């Protein structure tokens, strides 16, 4: 799980600059400050130089947000380009800005801070953010029905989708073989995105693709709401090779030459960064390794610029090590705290 130096710089700076944009008014945005308000002390800055790039950033703490970007025009661009570094809440919680204001911010992210998105995506990002309130109001009418989702998980649908429990178990823990991933407690947003990718062919699976195509949008919302709300135990598994786990921990926490570390995106101990980035803590090693190999070989295509690129920097032993580490980390103090 690694990125090039340029990609690391882009991701880190992208995160830093949006924090700066929130904490300090940009020159193109007028932000009135109440007269009685005392500005908070400026946080300490940090400077990192590497690969010909110097990064200036500040360390700010924001509460975790489970807000998600709703579906709508160009939502995939937002999900693929922006949410890899920023939680949806960081934009959803901002005051309404004009298109000109957002354009200045998006242009600066790309041009000055080398954020890792294609310049041709800028218009789609602006279109979506500009219509965000309208899209949110359109999607606010219906809430997912987790109880209906539980029925689909147990019985399938009249349209022909089989019961999810046949492979993933009713509580979402699947089985210890790792042939099917653990989905209990995984973000509904993430799970729904994967089902849409299976249905559209972006992510191919002889098992999941026909199932996803048989699910209606309401079915997807209901099933993912159910699994997201399940709190299920972790199955007892055979202890992995300690040396392999140690190597995996090093890659997860520190990366390697020209690599970012896995925890950078997937959170401490693989706890996840909801709603976009899934947890890995306690996920089956066989499934993690298989998925990394699918990205490595180009068979999985729904994160080519992030996970696809990262997987290609790992050798077979790295993959086995990372997979072994995350499977067992749920039983460690860090994993227990993360969960």
C-alpha positions as CSV (number, residue, x, y, z in Angstrom):
1,X,0.0,0.0,0.0
2,X,2.2,2.8,-1.3
3,X,2.1,5.9,-3.4
4,X,4.8,7.8,-5.3
5,X,6.4,10.8,-3.7
6,X,4.3,13.1,-5.9
7,X,1.1,11.3,-5.0
8,X,2.0,11.5,-1.3
9,X,2.7,15.2,-1.6
10,X,-0.6,15.7,-3.4
11,X,-2.7,13.8,-0.8
12,X,-1.0,15.3,2.2
13,X,-1.1,18.8,0.9
14,X,-4.7,18.4,-0.3
15,X,-5.6,17.5,3.3
16,X,-3.5,20.4,4.7
17,X,-4.8,23.0,2.4
18,X,-8.5,22.3,3.0
19,X,-7.8,22.6,6.7
20,X,-6.1,25.9,6.0
21,X,-9.0,27.0,3.8
22,X,-11.4,26.3,6.7
23,X,-9.2,27.8,9.4
24,X,-7.9,30.8,7.5
25,X,-10.0,32.8,4.9
26,X,-8.7,32.5,1.4
27,X,-8.1,35.8,-0.4
28,X,-11.0,35.3,-2.7
29,X,-13.6,34.6,0.1
30,X,-14.8,37.3,2.4
31,X,-15.5,35.9,5.8
32,X,-16.9,38.3,8.3
33,X,-15.7,37.8,11.9
34,X,-18.0,38.9,14.8
35,X,-16.5,41.8,16.7
36,X,-16.8,40.0,20.0
37,X,-15.1,36.9,18.8
38,X,-11.5,36.4,19.8
39,X,-9.5,34.6,17.1
40,X,-8.0,31.3,18.3
41,X,-4.3,31.0,18.6
42,X,-2.7,29.9,15.4
43,X,-1.7,26.2,15.4
44,X,1.9,25.3,15.0
45,X,3.0,24.8,11.4
46,X,5.2,22.1,10.0
47,X,7.4,22.0,7.0
48,X,8.4,18.8,5.2
49,X,10.7,18.7,2.2
50,X,11.1,15.8,-0.1
51,X,11.1,14.9,-3.8
52,X,11.7,18.5,-4.8
53,X,8.5,19.6,-3.0
54,X,8.2,21.6,0.2
55,X,5.0,21.1,2.2
56,X,3.7,23.7,4.6
57,X,0.9,22.5,6.8
58,X,-0.8,23.0,10.1
59,X,-2.2,20.4,12.5
60,X,-5.9,20.9,13.3
61,X,-8.3,18.4,14.9
62,X,-11.8,18.1,13.5
63,X,-14.4,15.7,14.8
64,X,-15.1,12.6,12.8
65,X,-18.0,13.0,10.4
66,X,-20.3,10.3,9.1
67,X,-21.9,12.8,6.6
68,X,-21.7,11.5,3.1
69,X,-22.1,13.1,-0.3
70,X,-25.5,12.2,-1.8
71,X,-25.8,10.7,-5.2
72,X,-26.2,13.0,-8.1
73,X,-24.4,14.4,-11.2
74,X,-20.6,14.0,-10.9
75,X,-20.9,12.3,-7.5
76,X,-18.4,9.7,-8.6
77,X,-15.9,12.4,-9.4
78,X,-16.2,13.8,-5.9
79,X,-16.0,10.3,-4.3
80,X,-12.9,9.3,-6.3
81,X,-11.0,12.6,-6.4
82,X,-11.9,14.4,-3.2
83,X,-13.0,12.0,-0.5
84,X,-9.8,10.0,-0.7
85,X,-8.3,12.8,1.5
86,X,-11.2,14.8,2.8
87,X,-14.2,13.6,4.8
88,X,-17.5,14.7,3.2
89,X,-18.4,16.6,6.3
90,X,-15.6,19.1,5.7
91,X,-17.4,20.4,2.6
92,X,-21.0,19.6,3.7
93,X,-20.5,21.7,6.9
94,X,-19.2,24.8,5.1
95,X,-21.4,27.8,4.4
96,X,-22.7,28.2,0.9
97,X,-20.0,29.6,-1.4
98,X,-20.4,30.9,-4.9
99,X,-19.2,29.0,-7.9
100,X,-16.4,31.6,-8.3
101,X,-15.3,31.0,-4.7
102,X,-15.2,27.2,-5.1
103,X,-13.4,27.5,-8.5
104,X,-10.7,29.5,-6.8
105,X,-10.4,26.8,-4.1
106,X,-10.4,23.9,-6.5
107,X,-7.9,25.6,-8.9
108,X,-5.5,26.2,-6.0
109,X,-5.8,22.7,-4.8
110,X,-4.8,21.4,-8.3
111,X,-2.4,24.0,-9.5
112,X,-0.6,25.2,-6.4
113,X,-0.9,22.2,-4.1
114,X,-0.8,19.4,-6.7
115,X,-3.9,17.6,-5.4
116,X,-4.1,14.3,-7.2
117,X,-7.1,14.8,-9.5
118,X,-7.3,15.4,-13.3
119,X,-7.8,19.0,-14.4
120,X,-10.7,17.9,-16.6
121,X,-12.5,16.8,-13.4
122,X,-12.6,20.4,-12.1
123,X,-15.8,21.3,-13.9
124,X,-17.6,18.2,-12.6
125,X,-16.4,18.9,-9.1
126,X,-17.7,22.5,-9.4
127,X,-21.0,21.4,-10.9
128,X,-21.6,18.9,-8.1
129,X,-20.7,21.2,-5.2
130,X,-22.7,24.0,-6.7
131,X,-25.8,21.9,-6.8
132,X,-25.1,20.2,-3.5
133,X,-28.0,21.7,-1.5
134,X,-30.5,20.8,-4.2
135,X,-29.2,17.3,-4.5
136,X,-29.4,16.8,-0.8
137,X,-32.9,18.1,-0.6
138,X,-34.0,15.8,-3.4
139,X,-32.6,12.7,-1.6
140,X,-33.8,13.7,1.9
141,X,-37.3,12.3,1.4
142,X,-36.6,8.6,1.9
143,X,-34.5,7.0,4.7
144,X,-33.1,3.5,4.3
145,X,-35.1,0.7,6.0
146,X,-32.7,-1.5,7.8
147,X,-35.5,-3.9,8.8
148,X,-36.4,-4.4,5.1
149,X,-32.6,-4.9,4.5
150,X,-32.6,-7.7,7.1
151,X,-35.3,-9.5,5.2
152,X,-33.4,-9.2,1.9
153,X,-30.2,-10.5,3.7
154,X,-32.2,-13.5,5.0
155,X,-34.5,-14.2,2.1
156,X,-33.3,-12.4,-1.1
157,X,-35.6,-10.5,-3.4
158,X,-38.5,-11.3,-5.7
159,X,-36.4,-10.0,-8.6
160,X,-34.0,-12.9,-8.1
161,X,-31.2,-11.6,-5.8
162,X,-30.3,-14.5,-3.5
163,X,-30.0,-14.0,0.3
164,X,-26.8,-12.2,1.2
165,X,-26.6,-14.5,4.2
166,X,-25.6,-17.4,2.0
167,X,-22.1,-16.0,1.7
168,X,-21.8,-13.2,4.2
169,X,-23.9,-14.8,7.0
170,X,-26.8,-13.0,8.5
171,X,-24.6,-11.0,10.9
172,X,-22.1,-10.1,8.1
173,X,-19.1,-12.0,9.5
174,X,-19.0,-14.4,6.5
175,X,-16.7,-17.3,7.4
176,X,-13.1,-17.9,8.4
177,X,-12.1,-19.0,4.9
178,X,-11.8,-15.4,3.8
179,X,-13.5,-16.3,0.5
180,X,-16.0,-13.6,1.3
181,X,-15.3,-10.4,3.2
182,X,-16.6,-9.4,6.6
183,X,-19.2,-6.6,6.0
184,X,-20.6,-6.2,9.5
185,X,-20.3,-2.6,10.6
186,X,-18.8,-1.5,7.3
187,X,-19.9,2.0,6.2
188,X,-23.2,1.9,4.3
189,X,-21.8,4.5,1.9
190,X,-18.8,2.3,1.1
191,X,-20.9,-0.9,0.7
192,X,-23.4,0.8,-1.5
193,X,-20.6,2.1,-3.7
194,X,-19.2,-1.3,-4.1
195,X,-22.6,-2.8,-5.0
196,X,-23.1,0.0,-7.7
197,X,-19.6,-0.8,-9.1
198,X,-20.5,-4.5,-9.3
199,X,-23.8,-3.7,-11.0
200,X,-22.2,-1.3,-13.5
201,X,-19.2,-3.6,-14.3
202,X,-16.6,-1.3,-12.9
203,X,-15.8,-4.0,-10.4
204,X,-16.3,-7.5,-11.9
205,X,-17.3,-10.6,-10.0
206,X,-19.0,-13.7,-11.4
207,X,-20.9,-13.9,-8.1
208,X,-21.5,-10.3,-7.1
209,X,-22.2,-8.7,-10.4
210,X,-25.4,-10.5,-11.2
211,X,-26.6,-10.1,-7.6
212,X,-26.0,-6.4,-7.7
213,X,-27.8,-6.0,-11.0
214,X,-30.9,-7.7,-9.4
215,X,-31.0,-5.2,-6.5
216,X,-33.0,-2.0,-6.9
217,X,-31.5,1.3,-5.5
218,X,-33.9,0.9,-2.5
219,X,-32.7,-2.6,-2.0
220,X,-29.1,-1.4,-2.0
221,X,-29.9,1.3,0.5
222,X,-31.8,-1.0,2.8
223,X,-29.2,-3.9,2.7
224,X,-26.2,-1.6,3.3
225,X,-28.1,0.2,6.2
226,X,-28.7,-3.2,7.8
227,X,-25.1,-4.4,7.5
228,X,-23.7,-1.0,8.6
229,X,-25.7,-1.3,11.8
230,X,-24.7,-4.8,12.8
231,X,-22.3,-5.2,15.6
232,X,-20.9,-8.8,15.3
233,X,-18.1,-10.7,17.0
234,X,-14.8,-11.5,15.3
235,X,-14.3,-15.2,14.6
236,X,-11.4,-17.0,16.4
237,X,-8.7,-17.5,13.8
238,X,-5.3,-19.3,13.7
239,X,-2.5,-17.1,14.9
240,X,-0.3,-15.9,11.9
241,X,3.4,-16.0,11.7
242,X,4.7,-13.3,14.1
243,X,7.5,-12.3,11.7
244,X,5.0,-11.8,9.0
245,X,2.7,-9.7,11.3
246,X,5.7,-7.5,12.3
247,X,6.5,-6.8,8.6
248,X,2.9,-6.0,7.9
249,X,2.8,-3.6,10.9
250,X,5.8,-1.8,9.5
251,X,4.2,-1.4,6.1
252,X,0.9,-0.4,7.7
253,X,2.4,2.2,10.0
254,X,5.5,3.5,8.3
255,X,5.3,2.4,4.6
256,X,8.6,2.1,2.9
257,X,10.8,3.9,0.3
258,X,8.6,6.2,-1.8
259,X,5.5,4.7,0.0
260,X,2.8,6.0,2.2
261,X,1.6,3.8,5.0
262,X,-1.7,2.0,4.9
263,X,-2.9,3.6,8.2
264,X,-2.6,7.0,6.5
265,X,-5.9,6.4,4.7
266,X,-7.4,3.4,6.5
267,X,-6.9,4.9,10.0
268,X,-5.0,3.7,13.0
269,X,-5.0,0.0,13.2
270,X,-7.1,-0.2,10.1
271,X,-10.1,1.2,11.9
272,X,-11.3,2.9,8.6
273,X,-12.1,6.5,7.7
274,X,-15.9,6.4,7.2
275,X,-17.8,7.0,5.2
276,X,-15.5,6.5,2.2
277,X,-12.5,4.3,3.3
278,X,-13.3,0.9,4.7
279,X,-12.0,-0.6,7.9
280,X,-9.4,-3.4,7.6
281,X,-9.1,-4.3,11.2
282,X,-10.2,-7.9,11.6
283,X,-10.8,-8.4,7.9
284,X,-9.8,-11.8,6.6
285,X,-6.2,-12.1,5.4
286,X,-7.1,-14.2,2.4
287,X,-9.6,-11.6,1.2
288,X,-7.2,-8.7,1.7
289,X,-4.5,-10.4,-0.2
290,X,-6.8,-11.5,-3.0
291,X,-8.1,-7.9,-3.4
292,X,-4.7,-6.4,-3.5
293,X,-3.7,-8.9,-6.1
294,X,-6.8,-7.9,-8.2
295,X,-5.7,-4.3,-8.0
296,X,-2.2,-5.2,-8.8
297,X,-3.2,-7.1,-11.9
298,X,-5.7,-4.4,-13.0
299,X,-8.7,-6.7,-12.6
300,X,-10.3,-4.4,-10.0
301,X,-10.7,-1.0,-11.5
302,X,-12.7,1.1,-9.1
303,X,-9.7,2.8,-7.4
304,X,-7.1,2.9,-10.1
305,X,-5.3,6.1,-9.0
306,X,-5.2,5.2,-5.3
307,X,-5.3,1.5,-4.5
308,X,-4.4,0.3,-8.0
309,X,-1.2,2.4,-7.9
310,X,-0.5,1.4,-4.3
311,X,-0.9,-2.4,-4.9
312,X,1.6,-2.3,-7.8
313,X,4.4,-1.2,-5.4
314,X,3.9,-4.3,-3.2
315,X,5.6,-7.6,-3.8
316,X,3.9,-10.9,-2.9
317,X,5.5,-11.0,0.6
318,X,4.4,-7.5,1.3
319,X,0.8,-8.4,0.4
320,X,0.9,-11.4,2.7
321,X,2.4,-9.4,5.5
322,X,-0.1,-6.6,5.3
323,X,-3.0,-9.0,5.1
324,X,-1.8,-11.0,8.1
325,X,-1.3,-7.8,10.2
326,X,-4.8,-6.4,9.6
327,X,-6.5,-9.8,10.2
328,X,-5.1,-10.0,13.7
329,X,-4.9,-6.4,14.7
330,X,-8.5,-6.4,16.0
331,X,-7.2,-8.5,18.9
332,X,-4.4,-6.1,19.8
333,X,-4.8,-3.1,22.2
334,X,-4.7,-0.7,19.2
335,X,-7.3,-2.7,17.3
336,X,-9.6,-3.0,20.3
337,X,-9.4,0.8,20.9
338,X,-10.0,1.5,17.2
339,X,-13.2,-0.6,17.2
